[in-house]
Amino acid sequence: MSYERTLSRVETYFDRTATETWARLTTDAPVSRIRETVRRGRDAMRAELLSRLPFDLTGMRILDAGCGAGQLTQELAARGARVTAVDISPSLIGLAQARLPQDLLGRVEFRTGDMLDDALGAFDHAVAMDSLIYYSADDIAAALGRLQARTTGRVAFTMAPRTPMLMAMWRAGQLFPRSERSPTMIPQSPDALDRALDERGVQGRLIPLRRIASGFYISQSMELRNR
């Protein structure tokens, strides 16, 4: 499936189907035990990605690629960054805007659209938390190449690792009728992604970081660093 087709499915799912679910998941509102494990995992991953950036981000331009409900956006802005927060879902962008504290309003520009849009400009660092997990290795490599070309520092992102549990979940997801499927994570291995980057001619060093496993949330943090 091409990047554009997958992007369209992601937009449909998050903008029309899952907005209410994500609104609850990204607060401290009561959720099911399964979703609570996802919430804890996402909180840990957000902290991990933030730890890869300088603590003082004053004056730096940061791209929050696939910002969702804006939790990471808020933390970046609170550390002094000028954040461009982009998401394909207008509903999630509206939620992120509504939740942004008043004292951070001047530090964040919200944009609805493709996180890879060159018109977003250039950045000191870019972060893509769980926004590349639905794509093939080739599409991820192409996306990272486009992000790296406009980023002077680090591109920190996550991918779905090829664990037995995630592979079982991926295979089970293929059994549902296409109309009933949410966007499905595509498990990746660092070696396969490295090869895809080489084939795309993307320069940089791919660094596996920390894997977060919390119940139904399993994600691998990665970094693409300029050589």
Helices and strands as residue ranges (DSSP letters): H 3-12, I 13-17, H 19-25, H 33-51, E 61-65, H 71-78, E 82-87, H 90-99, G 102-107, E 108-112, G 118-120, E 125-128, H 137-149, E 154-159, H 164-173, G 178-180, H 190-200, E 205-214, E 217-225
